[in-house]
């Protein structure tokens, strides 16, 4: 072997990132250490990397210390039962879908769900019934869906196994979840909630209400995103008995690793304690930092920060101020371009960017100094570019097409398309064919096309734009988007 096995490219890249003293305005929320619970910072993590030894319990059959830690988390969130997850919120969503839906019981869900739901759809065989979300004007991202759209879907799908909602969306906006809960009760359908970005909501009165307090039947939260745990550490709360606990447990036994990381589980336990004891105080600080940053950013020519004044549509009931959504349309450049400048020139790394916006996550590891660096950097960029040249309307934005106007026709279920014979065709020649794969711009990981859906001219045009802008994608077998995988009929 020519390299003689001495190189460690990933290790070297991580070392370089840390040596740069980067400003981390992205997940995980511990910010590289400052927001990590003290027990984890001081712990002997190599020594904690163990297996199911005497006295350490078993995640797949908890009866000791893991069961006790899960009970503490359930008490904090007023849940009926809480499961620790070591495969992220992804596995929690997939387990809930598998526990509630089947080929005979459809899943009703908004189009702006995370791509991870595909695993649940393939596993269960459920037919997805997509609802078009509301698009927030000016920022052009998808938020919540309207309850009357849900009622239409429930009336047309009496056999539905569950409804899935996103609360909040990747941009921190929440919809009318209380109205959604009311309809689900009326039709006797359990409500599942992807609250990946809302672990912290319950801990402060100035944040939107969390899903469990609004009556959701099951909620999955990415504790690593805004709760101070390590990446992949999440938990799943059951809020009612409308979903059988044992069915969820069985699905998790099937889907989660049989070698769960005790370090990840310990980070959940420690994060829960930190949130319970210090979460309110830390969120007080973050809200003050966010408020000052929003005021300063709005003073910069060419920028606009998402606020209550922009949420005038029924699908956008409120937002999380600790998630700074900054429109850069007035700078005459895309969010992608500005994000690259922030990283390369200033060492500032954001959670995501799209064609119009930047998204910065303020969490437990965020410092006021880091946020001030972002403000000052954007002020310099604004001066150098000259504001007033608004970016054009030729791109639909990171969340894909305007789903309020269009959903691709569904020819077969995702499971049927996943298991069918498939072949590659050129993107430019794929019109009218049935997709065999999911393609999502990442982040936020929202599917532009799902397996089983017809590839329309609008989808082709959007993917061509994505290809031209060299935007990062997931799901496609051909990352260059020159070709697509389609069902070979």
C-alpha atoms as one frame of an Amber mdcrd trajectory, in Angstrom:
protein
   0.000   0.000   0.000   1.507   3.277  -1.122   0.246   5.316   1.850   1.676
   2.782   4.352  -1.501   3.409   6.399  -0.038   6.394   8.238  -2.589   8.998
   7.173  -5.688   9.952   9.165  -7.579  12.337   6.868 -10.688  12.690   9.042
  -8.723  13.128  12.259  -6.515  15.721  10.565  -9.522  17.645   9.275 -11.107
  17.755  12.737  -7.845  18.914  14.285  -7.579  21.687  11.725 -11.148  22.830
  12.378 -10.523  23.036  16.127  -7.173  24.796  15.716  -8.849  27.561  13.716
 -10.845  28.641  16.789 -13.962  28.580  14.666 -17.134  30.404  15.668 -19.635
  27.550  15.950 -23.177  28.713  15.242 -24.350  25.255  14.338 -25.325  21.980
  15.965 -24.390  20.199  18.150 -25.480  22.794  20.639 -22.649  22.262  23.080
 -20.492  24.401  20.769 -17.439  22.189  20.889 -17.448  21.842  24.668 -18.604
  25.023  26.486 -22.237  23.892  26.539 -21.472  20.289  27.369 -22.625  19.234
  30.850 -19.834  19.445  33.420 -20.104  15.714  34.113 -19.204  15.029  30.477
 -16.412  17.608  30.372 -14.784  16.113  33.467 -15.669  12.495  32.763 -13.278
   9.754  31.745 -14.937   9.143  28.389 -12.614   6.310  27.260 -13.336   4.613
  30.562 -17.074   5.128  30.034 -16.999   3.389  26.668 -18.288   0.060  27.916
 -20.913  -2.578  27.196 -23.817  -4.103  29.139 -21.917  -4.986  32.306 -23.331
  -5.824  35.709 -24.884  -2.708  37.219 -24.953  -0.767  33.923 -28.340  -2.026
  32.638 -29.377  -2.745  29.034 -30.914  -0.149  26.698 -33.015  -2.793  24.937
 -34.412  -4.145  28.208 -33.896  -1.374  30.770 -34.612  -2.198  34.385 -31.812
  -0.456  36.297 -29.826   2.756  35.863 -30.886   3.372  32.234 -34.527   2.938
  33.233 -33.996   5.392  36.093 -32.347   7.947  33.780 -35.222   7.618  31.312
 -37.735   8.202  34.120 -35.937  11.421  35.081 -36.198  12.668  31.485 -39.876
  11.698  31.335 -40.533  13.677  34.523 -38.834  16.794  33.143 -41.034  16.731
  30.036 -44.197  15.371  31.715 -44.087  12.348  29.426 -45.748   9.008  30.111
 -42.549   7.227  29.100 -39.201   8.234  27.581 -36.856   6.132  25.450 -33.171
   7.010  25.087 -31.989   6.953  21.463 -28.409   6.498  20.258 -29.176   6.582
  16.530 -30.521  10.114  16.540 -34.041  11.398  16.023 -33.982   9.475  12.744
 -34.481   6.145  14.504 -37.184   7.574  16.754 -39.259   8.792  13.830 -38.805
   5.521  11.982 -39.838   3.514  15.046 -42.977   5.599  15.550 -44.001   5.203
  11.922 -43.391   1.456  12.100 -45.436   1.236  15.312 -48.463   3.095  13.954
 -48.604   2.688  10.172 -48.687  -0.126   7.611 -49.582  -0.837   4.003 -53.226
  -0.491   5.042 -52.735   2.535   7.317 -51.383   5.683   5.660 -49.177   8.361
   7.200 -50.352  11.966   6.828 -47.407  14.376   6.919 -46.207  17.766   5.651
 -43.919  17.867   2.654 -41.180  19.674   4.599 -40.422  16.653   6.808 -36.864
  15.453   7.180 -35.706  12.777   4.754 -35.314  10.318   7.638 -39.042   9.512
   7.462 -38.331   7.559   4.270 -36.903   4.719   6.359 -40.158   4.486   8.295
 -42.202   4.524   5.094 -40.099   1.792   3.493 -40.122  -0.345   6.629 -43.866
  -0.026   7.284 -44.995   0.038   3.665 -47.242   2.990   4.486 -48.565   5.280
   1.803 -47.545   8.891   2.502 -50.262  11.524   2.213 -48.371  14.776   1.854
 -49.761  18.167   2.877 -48.371  21.336   1.330 -46.848  23.622   3.997 -47.231
  27.387   4.071 -44.353  29.367   2.531 -43.165  32.351   4.597 -43.090  35.388
   2.264 -39.827  37.260   1.880 -37.792  34.379   3.299 -39.280  31.707   1.026
 -39.092  28.708   3.365 -41.774  26.216   4.336 -43.349  26.472   7.795 -46.392
  24.678   9.232 -49.484  23.426   7.447 -53.037  24.693   7.813 -55.445  22.637
   9.966 -58.083  22.743   7.198 -55.593  21.024   4.855 -55.126  18.346   7.504
 -58.878  17.925   7.884 -59.214  17.390   4.131 -56.523  14.688   4.321 -58.168
  13.016   7.322 -61.566  12.974   5.632 -60.062  11.350   2.548 -57.952   8.847
   4.516 -60.053   7.406   7.330 -57.635   4.474   7.543 -54.666   6.713   8.434
 -52.398   5.242  11.085 -50.915   8.548  12.241 -50.332  12.212  11.518 -46.767
  13.557  11.640 -46.014  17.236  12.294 -42.746  19.208  12.435 -42.473  21.574
  15.427 -40.530  23.777  14.945 -39.275  23.638  11.371 -35.568  23.922  10.562
 -35.970  27.708  10.523 -37.423  27.788  14.046 -41.022  28.557  13.024 -44.001
  26.753  14.547 -47.467  26.293  13.087 -50.867  25.786  14.705 -50.014  22.585
  16.527 -52.854  23.047  19.013 -55.282  23.053  16.071 -53.605  19.944  14.687
 -53.951  18.174  18.050 -57.660  19.032  18.169 -58.277  17.534  14.727 -56.293
  14.390  15.516 -58.414  13.868  18.636 -61.587  14.437  16.638 -60.628  11.787
  14.062 -59.027   9.392  16.532 -55.595   9.452  14.896 -52.392   9.677  16.971
 -50.146  12.691  16.440 -46.400  12.144  16.077 -44.138  15.197  16.276 -40.639
  15.694  14.953 -39.347  18.173  17.545 -35.707  17.633  16.635 -34.976  21.342
  17.006 -37.123  21.950  20.084 -35.549  20.169  23.066 -35.253  23.534  24.819
 -38.742  24.927  24.138 -40.303  23.614  27.348 -37.746  25.404  29.501 -38.634
  29.059  28.862 -41.988  30.901  28.718 -40.797  33.255  25.971 -40.306  30.344
  23.556 -43.084  28.618  21.616 -44.949  25.939  23.566 -43.465  22.468  23.208
 -45.365  19.662  21.497 -46.018  17.537  24.585 -47.570  20.449  26.469 -49.875
  20.999  23.471 -51.078  17.391  23.575 -48.935  15.436  21.112 -49.063  11.653
  21.520 -45.376  11.059  20.742 -42.435  13.430  20.348 -38.839  12.888  19.253
 -36.178  15.450  20.205 -32.545  15.783  19.107 -30.995  16.562  22.474 -27.643
  17.070  20.764 -29.022  19.964  18.689 -30.160  22.335  21.426 -29.909  20.350
  24.659 -26.161  19.920  25.195 -25.811  16.184  24.505 -23.380  14.554  22.081
 -24.285  14.036  18.425 -26.743  11.164  17.810 -28.104  11.427  21.359 -31.869
  11.905  21.217 -34.938  10.785  23.131 -38.480   9.769  22.313 -41.347  10.776
  24.611 -44.758   9.113  24.704 -47.364  11.614  25.818 -50.424   9.367  25.871
 -51.509   5.742  25.670 -52.798   6.122  22.103 -49.543   4.541  20.899 -48.621
   1.204  22.447 -45.381   1.514  24.390 -44.398  -2.073  23.640 -44.843  -1.553
  19.886 -42.438   1.367  20.007 -40.009  -0.626  22.138 -40.123  -3.536  19.673
 -39.484  -1.203  16.733 -36.513   0.356  18.531 -35.072  -3.087  19.284 -35.247
  -3.785  15.570 -33.792  -0.469  14.400 -31.287   0.684  17.042 -27.789  -0.714
  17.258 -27.352  -3.759  19.481 -24.174  -2.098  20.797 -25.460   1.229  22.146
 -22.887   3.786  23.231 -22.825   4.353  26.977 -21.108   7.668  26.330 -24.094
   8.864  24.306 -26.553   7.597  26.913 -24.532   9.278  29.662 -24.617  12.539
  27.705 -28.426  12.307  27.643 -28.558  11.793  31.393 -26.134  14.655  32.038
 -27.861  16.960  29.537 -31.220  16.349  31.210 -29.792  17.376  34.565 -28.173
  20.496  33.080 -31.396  21.501  31.335 -33.436  20.987  34.492 -31.100  22.947
  36.772 -29.617  25.613  34.462 -31.684  25.627  31.277 -33.862  28.611  32.188
 -30.909  30.820  33.135 -28.943  29.919  30.017 -31.955  30.586  27.803 -32.381
  33.991  29.465 -28.841  34.790  28.313 -29.379  33.395  24.814 -32.605  35.329
  24.292 -30.862  38.561  25.264 -27.968  37.793  22.909 -30.400  36.931  20.113
 -32.445  40.090  20.627 -29.403  42.359  20.495 -28.011  40.515  17.457 -31.314
  40.786  15.577 -31.465  44.523  16.256 -27.885  45.046  15.032 -28.325  42.854
  11.959 -31.511  44.639  10.926 -29.506  47.885  10.909 -27.122  46.479   8.289
 -28.110  47.414   4.711 -29.282  44.428   2.693 -30.145  42.210   5.677 -33.399
  41.317   7.415 -33.838  39.036  10.430 -36.949  36.908  10.796 -39.301  38.285
  13.441 -42.939  38.240  14.469 -43.706  40.920  11.892 -42.971  38.406   9.128
 -45.248  35.690  10.518 -48.551  36.975   9.189 -49.721  33.686   7.662 -51.801
  31.020   9.463 -49.103  28.360   9.043 -46.594  30.453  11.004 -47.812  30.973
  14.571 -44.522  31.851  16.186 -40.789  31.314  16.105 -37.782  30.506  18.238
 -35.616  33.659  18.544 -32.528  31.595  19.399 -32.457  30.555  15.757 -31.319
  33.589  13.758 -32.761  33.458  10.249 -31.105  36.206   8.213 -32.309  37.120
   4.738 -29.433  38.281   2.503 -31.535  38.977  -0.590 -30.730  42.669  -0.415
 -27.006  41.999  -0.841 -27.403  40.726  -4.388 -25.802  37.380  -3.518 -27.155
  34.025  -2.450 -27.048  32.683   1.067 -24.720  29.968  -0.182 -22.175  32.559
  -1.305 -22.363  34.573   1.918 -22.008  31.438   4.062 -18.885  30.431   2.150
 -17.386  33.879   2.730 -18.152  33.716   6.441 -16.384  30.362   6.713 -13.378
  31.052   4.510 -12.664  34.658   5.478 -13.908  34.899   9.065 -13.930  31.354
  10.460 -17.662  31.575  11.180 -19.607  28.382  10.540 -23.404  28.485  10.383
 -25.954  25.713  10.674 -27.111  26.159   7.103 -27.719  28.497   4.214 -30.183
  28.515   1.361 -30.633  30.632  -1.727 -32.036  33.580   0.260 -31.098  33.024
   3.899 -28.504  32.227   6.538 -29.450  30.221   9.636 -27.389  30.508  12.830
 -28.165  28.299  15.833 -27.684  29.901  19.242 -27.487  27.220  21.908 -25.899
  26.290  25.222 -22.357  26.576  23.861 -22.886  29.940  22.134 -21.031  33.004
  23.384 -21.961  36.655  22.960 -18.509  37.247  21.465 -19.126  34.664  18.749
 -22.451  36.208  17.773 -20.870  39.672  17.719 -18.242  38.339  15.301 -21.059
  37.238  13.000 -22.675  40.673  13.160 -19.416  42.466  12.420 -18.520  40.100
   9.591 -21.879  40.586   7.901 -21.513  44.362   8.283 -18.152  44.172   6.463
 -19.613  41.970   3.738 -22.514  44.392   3.286 -20.124  47.343   2.916 -17.923
  45.483   0.446 -20.795  44.248  -1.726 -22.988  47.314  -1.629 -26.576  46.649
  -0.609 -29.617  47.397  -2.714 -29.102  44.879  -5.517 -31.793  42.381  -4.628
 -31.224  38.796  -5.639 -33.497  37.521  -8.356 -36.528  35.271  -8.053 -35.267
  32.573 -10.407 -34.645  29.954  -7.702 -37.280  28.392  -5.471 -35.040  28.266
  -2.399 -33.421  25.503  -0.383 -36.627  23.851   0.693 -37.349  22.964  -2.925
 -40.433  23.780  -4.889 -43.370  25.823  -3.655 -45.333  22.870  -2.298 -48.412
  25.072  -1.878 -48.658  24.986  -5.668 -47.338  21.549  -6.540 -46.779  18.046
  -5.215 -45.353  15.400  -7.583 -47.910  12.729  -8.561 -47.549   9.565  -6.499
 -47.423   6.482  -8.742 -46.497   3.878  -6.112 -45.544   3.794  -2.451 -41.944
   4.444  -1.384 -41.597   0.789  -0.347 -42.830  -0.477  -3.721 -40.433   1.803
  -5.578 -37.551   0.963  -3.230 -37.954  -2.772  -3.836 -38.671  -2.524  -7.572
 -36.154  -3.013 -10.363 -34.284   0.228 -11.040 -32.073   1.807 -13.661 -30.136
   5.038 -14.193 -31.255   7.664 -16.680 -29.989  11.161 -17.451 -31.683  13.847
 -15.375 -32.521  15.799 -18.509 -34.304  12.743 -19.945 -36.187  11.643 -16.823
 -39.489  13.456 -17.384 -42.519  11.276 -16.702 -40.506   8.444 -15.142 -40.925
   7.219 -11.549 -38.162   8.069  -9.107 -36.403   5.167  -7.413 -34.597   7.349
  -4.887 -35.036  10.283  -2.545 -33.099  13.462  -3.296 -32.735  16.157  -0.661
 -30.706  19.356  -0.444 -28.819  18.998   2.834 -29.305  20.679   5.174 -32.225
  20.873   5.849 -32.724  17.411   4.344 -36.202  17.897   2.876 -37.062  15.547
   0.036 -37.473  17.201  -3.363 -38.566  13.885  -4.853 -39.465  10.609  -3.099
 -39.259   7.051  -4.403 -42.518   6.292  -6.164 -43.190   9.852  -7.354 -43.349
  10.976 -10.957 -40.492  13.186 -12.112 -42.119  16.349 -13.435 -40.644  19.167
 -15.565 -40.673  21.399 -12.470 -38.645  18.854 -10.491 -36.125  18.551 -13.325
 -35.771  22.337 -13.555 -35.205  22.648  -9.816 -32.610  19.864  -9.728 -30.832
  21.486 -12.673 -30.591  24.689 -10.614 -29.243  22.732  -7.651 -26.672  21.116
  -9.924 -25.549  24.436 -11.387 -25.100  25.981  -7.917 -23.142  22.947  -6.696
 -25.325  22.650  -3.596 -24.750  19.693  -1.257 -27.340  16.920  -1.597 -28.083
  13.584   0.026 -29.914  10.495  -1.181 -28.934  10.552  -4.846 -26.810   7.686
  -6.156 -25.189  10.224  -8.482 -24.101  13.213  -6.348 -23.466  15.261  -9.499
 -27.167  14.960 -10.448 -26.189  14.065 -13.985 -28.362  10.977 -13.696 -31.234
   9.731 -11.532 -32.265   6.292 -10.354 -35.740   5.459 -11.680 -38.096   2.493
 -11.471 -37.491   0.121 -14.368 -41.018  -0.762 -15.511
